Structure formats: C-alpha cells, structure tokens
Amino acid sequence: MKNKKAVQDLMEEKLVAIFRGVPTEKAADVAKALKEGGVKFFEVCLNQSSQDIKGDFKKQFEAVKQAVGEEGYVGAGTVLTVEQVDFVKEMGGEIIVSPCTDKNIIQRAKELEMICIPGAMTPTEIQNAYAAGADVVKMYVVEDPHYVQMLKGPLGHIPLQITCNVSTDTIPEFMKAGVKAFGTKAMLPDAMVNAGDYAGIREKARQFVEAIRKAS
C-alpha cells in the first residue's frame, strides 16, 4: 500500500515543512528551495479564519504540489472536519494533520489511505488517537524532552511528532528522548520568505536535514 510506504518514508526522513503564513505567490519558490535543501514532506495549512478556506488552500496547495512533483509528499494541516479530509484528497493530498484528535477525521483519512497525524498532549489523548488509527501522533507545546521520555515508557510503541520548540539545537535532545518526527515552520523565517531569500531557505532546510541525519 502506498500509505505504508509513505509512513515508512516519514519515519526515515523525520521532517515536515509547515506552510503557515507563506504568501501564495511565493509558495512554489519556497517549496522548491525546501526540496533542494532535502525536505520531502510538506504540510500546507488550511486557514480556518479565511473567508474562502478552500479557495485559499487550493491555490497554495497546487503551487506547492507542482513544485514538489513526484519527489515528495504534500498534504494539509489544520484539518478540522471530515469534509476537509475529502477535499484535500480530491486535491491530491497525501497527508492529513490536525491540531486535535477527532476519530472521525482519523478514520476517514485511513479509509482514503492517507497519512494521518492528529494532535494530542496527554497520555489518554495520545493513546486514543493511536487506537483510532493515527499513523503518528503530534504533540504541541513540548518544551522539555523529559516529558516525551517519560511518555515513551508506557507508550513507546506510539510514534510521536513534535511541532513546537524545534530547532537544529533541540532536535538531538528530542530524538534521544524518543521523538520520531518533527513538523516545523522554523525553516521558513518570515524575513527570509518576505525577502524572497530562497538560497537562505534552502540552506536552512539543509541544516535541519543534516541535524536529523547526525542525530539518527
């Protein structure tokens, strides 16, 4: 199954670039720079505050998807409804990331053979997400690797991803604690994106990829 291969690739690559607040007109060039830096997983966030959630997402998703081509995986972040899961699938998305655990979203994503990464924090939430079919469980606001390390005692069978406090300095600490993947916008500083500094973005991506390689 393609989904199984995609999850295996995510566990190997361990890095997801998050597109949040990236101007649509720059999205393709940003994605190209990230790809050239070694990134293979891309999360284009749905803006739930937008007056045209689907329209705005469609433009940016298509730009990123075209830039990435067949050399990576592109999906959606901040997915809050089953309808949005279906929409992302129709667009050609391969990943569903949500800030919370909704078993209906998880189950629909799995029916459609998509990677599903719901958000959770407590042991109960993490276990419920995984039991519902999550491939990886995303943790928010994790400042201390020790928390992850303690969770890995009883829940070591559940792959965890973090999306907060991710840097080239913290990656080794979190990987040692048991984190399996990272989702981050840190490769896309607003100043670089707004200035069109694609060489800088490419170098940022390379540094993150290298930090993961060294810590693996």
C-alpha positions in Angstrom: 0.0 0.0 0.0 1.2 3.5 -0.8 0.2 4.7 2.7 2.5 2.2 4.3 5.4 3.3 2.1 4.7 6.9 2.9 4.7 6.3 6.6 8.0 4.4 6.3 9.4 7.3 4.4 8.3 9.8 7.1 9.9 7.7 9.8 13.1 7.8 7.8 13.1 11.5 6.8 11.6 12.7 10.1 10.9 16.2 8.9 7.8 18.0 7.7 7.9 21.6 6.5 4.8 23.6 7.6 3.4 26.2 5.3 1.6 28.7 7.5 1.6 32.4 6.7 3.5 31.9 3.4 2.2 34.2 0.7 0.7 32.2 -2.1 2.7 33.9 -4.7 5.9 32.8 -3.0 4.8 29.2 -2.2 6.2 27.5 -5.3 9.6 29.0 -4.9 9.7 28.3 -1.2 8.7 24.7 -1.8 11.4 24.4 -4.5 14.0 25.8 -2.1 13.0 23.4 0.6 13.1 20.4 -1.8 16.5 21.4 -2.9 17.6 21.5 0.7 16.4 17.9 1.2 12.9 18.2 2.5 10.4 15.6 1.3 7.3 16.2 3.4 5.2 19.4 3.0 2.2 20.5 5.1 0.0 23.3 3.6 -2.2 24.6 6.4 -5.9 25.3 6.0 -6.6 28.9 7.2 -9.7 28.3 9.3 -10.1 32.1 9.7 -10.2 32.8 6.0 -13.4 33.8 4.2 -12.5 31.3 1.5 -10.8 28.4 3.2 -11.0 26.0 0.3 -10.1 28.6 -2.4 -7.1 29.9 -0.5 -5.8 26.4 0.3 -6.3 25.3 -3.3 -4.1 28.0 -4.8 -1.3 27.4 -2.3 -1.6 23.6 -2.4 -1.4 23.5 -6.2 1.7 25.7 -6.2 3.5 23.5 -3.7 2.4 20.3 -5.3 3.6 21.4 -8.7 7.0 22.5 -7.3 7.4 19.2 -5.3 6.3 16.9 -8.1 6.8 13.2 -7.5 9.8 13.8 -5.3 7.9 14.3 -2.1 4.6 14.2 -0.2 2.2 17.1 0.1 -0.7 17.3 2.5 -2.8 19.6 4.6 -2.5 20.9 8.2 -5.2 22.3 10.5 -7.8 19.9 9.1 -10.9 20.1 11.4 -13.7 18.2 9.5 -14.3 15.1 7.6 -15.4 17.2 4.6 -12.0 18.9 4.6 -10.3 15.4 4.6 -12.3 14.6 1.4 -11.4 18.0 -0.1 -7.7 17.5 0.5 -7.9 14.0 -1.0 -9.6 15.4 -4.1 -6.8 17.9 -4.5 -4.3 15.1 -4.5 -3.2 15.5 -0.8 -1.4 12.6 0.9 -1.2 13.8 4.5 -3.8 14.9 7.0 -2.6 16.8 10.0 -5.0 18.1 12.7 -4.4 20.1 15.9 -6.7 17.8 17.8 -7.9 14.2 18.0 -11.1 13.6 16.1 -11.7 9.9 15.5 -14.0 10.6 12.5 -11.2 12.6 10.8 -8.7 9.8 11.6 -11.0 7.1 10.3 -11.8 8.9 7.1 -8.2 9.6 6.4 -7.3 6.0 6.8 -10.2 4.9 4.6 -8.7 7.1 1.9 -5.2 5.7 2.5 -3.7 9.0 3.7 -1.1 9.5 6.4 -2.9 10.8 9.4 -1.2 12.9 12.1 -3.7 14.2 14.8 -2.7 16.4 17.7 -2.7 15.3 21.3 -0.9 16.1 24.6 -1.9 13.8 27.5 -1.3 10.1 27.7 -5.0 9.5 27.3 -5.3 11.7 24.2 -2.2 10.1 22.6 -3.5 6.5 23.2 -7.0 7.4 21.9 -5.5 9.0 18.7 -3.4 5.9 18.0 -6.2 3.5 18.8 -8.4 5.3 16.3 -5.8 4.7 13.6 -3.3 7.6 13.7 0.0 6.8 12.0 1.9 9.3 14.1 0.6 11.5 17.0 1.6 15.1 17.0 2.4 16.8 20.3 2.0 20.5 21.0 3.9 22.8 23.3 6.6 20.4 24.3 9.4 22.5 25.8 11.1 19.7 27.7 12.3 16.4 26.1 11.9 14.8 29.6 8.1 14.8 29.1 8.5 12.8 25.9 11.0 10.5 27.6 8.5 9.8 30.4 5.7 9.1 28.0 7.8 6.7 26.0 7.9 4.4 29.0 4.3 3.2 28.7 3.6 4.5 25.2 6.9 3.6 23.5 5.0 1.8 20.7 3.4 5.1 19.5 5.4 7.2 17.1 5.4 10.8 18.3 6.0 14.0 16.3 6.6 17.5 17.9 5.9 20.8 16.3 7.0 23.3 19.0 10.5 24.3 20.1 12.0 22.6 17.0 15.5 23.8 16.1 18.8 22.3 15.0 19.9 22.6 18.6 16.8 20.8 20.1 16.5 18.0 17.5 19.2 15.8 19.0 17.7 16.1 22.5 14.2 15.3 21.3 15.4 12.3 19.2 17.3 10.9 22.2 14.0 11.2 24.2 12.2 9.2 21.6 10.6 11.6 19.1 10.2 10.1 15.7 9.4 13.1 13.5 9.3 16.9 13.5 6.9 19.3 12.0 8.2 22.9 11.8 7.9 26.3 10.3 11.4 27.2 11.6 12.9 26.6 8.2 10.8 29.5 6.9 11.6 32.7 8.8 9.2 35.4 7.8 12.1 37.7 6.9 13.5 35.2 4.5 10.2 34.4 2.9 9.2 38.0 2.5 12.5 38.9 1.1 12.5 36.0 -1.4 15.7 34.7 0.1 15.3 31.2 -1.4 19.0 30.4 -1.1 18.8 31.1 2.6 15.7 28.9 2.9 17.5 26.2 1.0 20.4 26.4 3.5 18.0 26.4 6.5 16.4 23.2 5.2 19.8 21.6 4.6 20.8 22.4 8.2 17.6 20.8 9.6 18.1 17.7 7.4 21.7 17.4 8.5 20.8 17.8 12.2 18.4 14.9 11.9 20.9 12.8 10.0 23.6 13.3 12.6 21.2 12.5 15.5 19.7 9.4 13.9 
